[in-house]
Amino acid sequence: MRNSIKDNAEAIALKTVLGYINEKEPDEAIGRIIDWVDRFDAKEGTVSKQLKYIHEYLGDKDSNWYRLVKSFWTDIDPEVRKRTFENFIINATILGGRRKKAAMEKYGCNIPWTILIDPTSACNLHCTGCWAAEYGNKLNLSYDFLDSIVNQANELGTRMFLYTGGEPLVRKADIIKLCEAHPDSQFMAFTNGTLIDDQFAEDMLRVRNFVPAISVEGFEEATDFRRGQGTFKAVEKAMGILRAHKLPFGVSCCYTHQNYRVIGSEEYFDWMIGQGAKFAWFFTYMPIGVGSPTELMAKAEDRAFMYGRIREYRRTKPIFTMDFWNDGEYVRGCIAGGRYYFHINANGDAEPCAFIHYSDTNLKDHTLIEALQSPLFQQYAEHQPFSPNYLRPCPLLDNNGALADMVHASGADSTDLSAKEDVDELCGKCKAAAAEWKPVADDIWHKTHPGMPV
């Protein structure tokens, strides 16, 4: 009861900062927000590790980070800006973080900060190397199932939800309905962008808690090569619609051996920023699925190139970036298996990662907590980090055999919808890449973290 009263009182107090978010003058607003974070953290210690970066990056009005934050006042609808801040900072991070900590102590397992969900296996494209391209419209999770997952997650403190697929926007109506039903949660989606139109943008503007990350493989030639003729132009049209409605969005980039120099070029970063993207997620191609091509896999030098470029542009470009593999140094390695996130496929299987299609628990028959306490997820919790060199975070791509050991120990099965993939054969496809990356990653780690083990 006492904690409930404290949470409610604090929620009211926290929302006073939302008044700063709605101030028309961004410089004044940003200054007040920084002061508020200082005062709040003096009591809570919730973001103490991040405070020095907040002051360093936002204390300089000429910095790229200050320009990025300021753009949320010049480019984004004020009510969307307010709701995004409230859900992301207050509900998901501060209040949700406290509830997650209590749930972890109670249940003895990881509680994720975000959950990835495939509402459908259907997709309107057929991208080279994408496992979903082979699935077709075989499976769809019902609205009631999705709503139940959100409710269960909220009870544990999780307020961030990221739709994957398939193409999530095949289920536009249910996505918007979930946003309406859960205004205190934040929803995102990895989408090819081709289904974004003015009506959907109006719906986004109305619910104010949905942000798309549009998949692009570089410029027109590279994007259309992998995703189909005309896709790049459709993406630029979708971005124009989102800009016109003053809605935030980002970009999702899969870099391969063929396109990594384009993805890591200054020209490409400037294009993303010019289109209005506020963030960019970077992934490296994974040979998931029986018969998936391995020639697209990034070489060790390709990955090192991306490591250097993304860090260079973080100092100069007004866009937030996250490299799903190369940023392991900031989060102590692998974040999957419920540590920070996990994945629910369109069949309801709880998978430790969007790239790891093995499971021992289906959420149609089990609760969220039961999935997080499952043998496979416990294997992840026991073995993370998989390497003392956090630049080698992945149990599949970077630490050969680690995934197979966990799958065998837990008795998990392949969840691939088109053809079951033997985990030892999957690991075999990544063996050479892991061996080639290790000396490169160790060299970078020695230079950037002298004295730390590898």
Buried (B, 14 or more C-beta within 10 A) or exposed (E): EEEEEEBEEBBEEBEEBBEBBEBEEBEEBBBBBBEBBEEBBEEEEBBEEEBEEBEEBBEEEEBBBBBBBBBBBEBBBBBBBBBBBBBBBBBBBBBBBBBBEBBBEEBEBBBBBBBBBBBBBBBEBEBBBBBBBBBBEBBBBEBEBBBBBBEBBBEBBBBBBBBBBBBBBBBBEBBBBBBEBBBBBBBBBBBBBBBBBEEBBEBBBEBBBBBBBBBBBBBBEBBBBBBBEEBBEBBBBBBEBBBEBBBBBBBBBBBBBBBBBBBBBEEBBEBBBEBBBBBBBBBBBBBBBBEBEEEBBBBBEBBBBBBEBBBEBBEEBBBBBBBBBBBBBEBEBBBBBBBBBBBBBBBBBBBBBBBBBBBBBBBEEBEBBBBBBBEBBBBBBEBBBBBEBBBBBBBBBBBBBBBBBBBEBBEBBBBBBBEEBEBEEBBEBBEBBBEBBBEBBBEBBEEEBEEEEB
